[in-house]
Amino acid sequence: MTTDRGKPLYMIGVVAEMLKVHPQTLRFYEKKGLVRPSRTEGKTRMYSAEDVDEIARLLRLTRDLGVNLAGVEVILNLQSALNDAQEALDRAGDYFEQMMKVIRQSVLDKRHGIERENALVKAVPRGLTRTK
């Protein structure tokens, strides 16, 4: 049984307690666009396990590595761009593999055609060939 890590589960107070930060810190991160919790119909912030992991990563960058929030934003943007580039590279690799299959099949088809033509030429009796 797998759980959906993107499913909103935790209210702001629970996440703040889990990560040992003030709820206002989480609101500030949201205001800066560094985290985007989902909202209930009553506008209550709800955080998923993915959100908690992302906030924990933010905290490691700021607390442990001393990166300021502007630096964190740059790092997150670079990570997103890197992920996008990797996905594009994966798609290009898949396309390349598909094209290689088509080329291999075309070469095999040509080879079989040539072999059939050679077999037909060999099968024609010598007396039936034209000469000038």
Protein Blocks (a to p, Z undefined) as FASTA:
>chain_A
ZZdfkbcfbdfklmmmmnopafklmmmmmmnopaccdddfkopacddfklmmmmmmmmmm
mmmnopafklmmmmmmmmmmmmmmmmmmmmmmmmmmmmmmmmmmmmmmmmmmmmmmmmmm
mmpcfklpccZZ
